[in-house]
């Protein structure tokens, strides 16, 4: 049987507990050829996002049963397009002060001759300080064109800066999968806005209108992708580390929503990028509210009858409205077996 062709992929993220789980899924998935990870200001400040990205990739690489080349991690934008600051109150409640549930504060620097248990990963393996994320996004978009998939699971500032650098390059990629927004649900950062879009509405509006094929994986489907905490019981060292990672998220979910589990917002975007038919979409016009009122950051999806007629328009976006959550959870848990210490 011929080997299935891999999808060259770039992940843009703001790690983040569920960002870390999304990267874990991507690295464990043979369908994806993960070329680069770019980081952005969002769940944590930009310098922390970069550090977290390096730590997560190195940590996952230490535990993969079948080692593979690890993607380089690149630092990205530190401020939204229009300036201002990101309100991180909800992020701290969900992800902890450092963005990763203090997972790596409990670990120690590597020492010669000691086993891996509780060892701090060597970040230098994947660090690429000095090259901006938007440069990397443009470079890969130019060189790979329609073969490239971009999975954006943080605020869209880096992608917007890439659009400003070379709009045609971004318009020519095969697909941009955006974890963000909501079509028919309240927001989670405000009454109307999902967090990633709320962090930088101007960037989201620019990217949604850049001409690339875009799939929006919003709260309408991600809220249904919940990993029960019981799925992380038992197992070995790696599964124990994941329990430590998600502990603040599960605590938040219990307090806020009465749910004993972690919502897999970002991993669902990764899965949707590689699994045809996992999400059901409507092709619709999407606008982002960029005013300063209470609707700032709202994704306005035109759901009127007939609004999905096949008309050429750069704002037409594949908006996920349905998800096979059981299929997704089976996929997610099966891929975690690729890590030593899961079972």
MOPERA-V212859 format. One record per backbone hydrogen bond with DSSP energy under -1.0 kcal/mol. CO is the residue of the C=O (numbers start at 1). NH is the residue of the N-H. If there is no record, write none. Layout:
BEGIN
[[CO | NH] [CO | NH]]
END
This chain:
BEGIN
[[7 | 33] [8 | 149] [9 | 35] [10 | 151] [11 | 38] [12 | 153] [13 | 40] [16 | 20] [17 | 21] [18 | 22] [19 | 23] [20 | 24] [21 | 25] [22 | 26] [23 | 27] [24 | 28] [26 | 29] [29 | 32] [31 | 7] [33 | 9] [36 | 11] [37 | 74] [38 | 13] [44 | 42] [45 | 49] [46 | 50] [47 | 51] [48 | 52] [49 | 53] [50 | 54] [51 | 55] [52 | 56] [53 | 57] [54 | 58] [55 | 59] [56 | 60] [57 | 61] [58 | 62] [60 | 64] [63 | 340] [72 | 37] [73 | 128] [74 | 39] [75 | 133] [77 | 41] [80 | 83] [88 | 92] [89 | 93] [90 | 94] [91 | 95] [92 | 96] [95 | 101] [100 | 103] [108 | 120] [111 | 114] [116 | 119] [118 | 108] [121 | 123] [122 | 125] [123 | 126] [123 | 127] [126 | 73] [128 | 131] [132 | 136] [133 | 137] [134 | 138] [135 | 139] [136 | 140] [137 | 141] [138 | 142] [139 | 143] [140 | 144] [141 | 145] [144 | 147] [145 | 148] [148 | 174] [148 | 175] [149 | 10] [150 | 177] [151 | 12] [152 | 179] [156 | 160] [157 | 161] [158 | 162] [159 | 163] [160 | 164] [161 | 165] [162 | 166] [166 | 170] [167 | 171] [168 | 172] [170 | 173] [175 | 150] [176 | 215] [177 | 152] [178 | 217] [181 | 219] [193 | 189] [193 | 190] [194 | 198] [195 | 199] [200 | 204] [201 | 205] [202 | 206] [203 | 207] [204 | 208] [207 | 210] [213 | 176] [214 | 318] [215 | 178] [216 | 320] [217 | 180] [218 | 221] [218 | 222] [219 | 223] [221 | 224] [222 | 225] [224 | 226] [225 | 264] [227 | 262] [228 | 231] [229 | 232] [230 | 233] [236 | 240] [237 | 241] [238 | 242] [239 | 243] [240 | 244] [241 | 245] [242 | 246] [246 | 250] [247 | 251] [248 | 252] [249 | 253] [250 | 254] [251 | 255] [252 | 256] [253 | 257] [253 | 259] [259 | 261] [260 | 229] [262 | 227] [263 | 265] [264 | 268] [265 | 269] [266 | 270] [267 | 271] [268 | 272] [269 | 273] [271 | 275] [275 | 278] [278 | 324] [280 | 321] [280 | 322] [282 | 319] [284 | 317] [285 | 302] [287 | 300] [289 | 297] [293 | 296] [295 | 298] [298 | 289] [300 | 287] [301 | 303] [304 | 307] [306 | 309] [309 | 311] [313 | 316] [315 | 286] [317 | 284] [318 | 216] [319 | 282] [322 | 280] [323 | 325] [324 | 328] [325 | 329] [326 | 330] [327 | 331] [328 | 332] [329 | 333] [330 | 334] [331 | 335] [332 | 336] [335 | 338] [336 | 339] [338 | 65] [339 | 342] [341 | 239]]
END
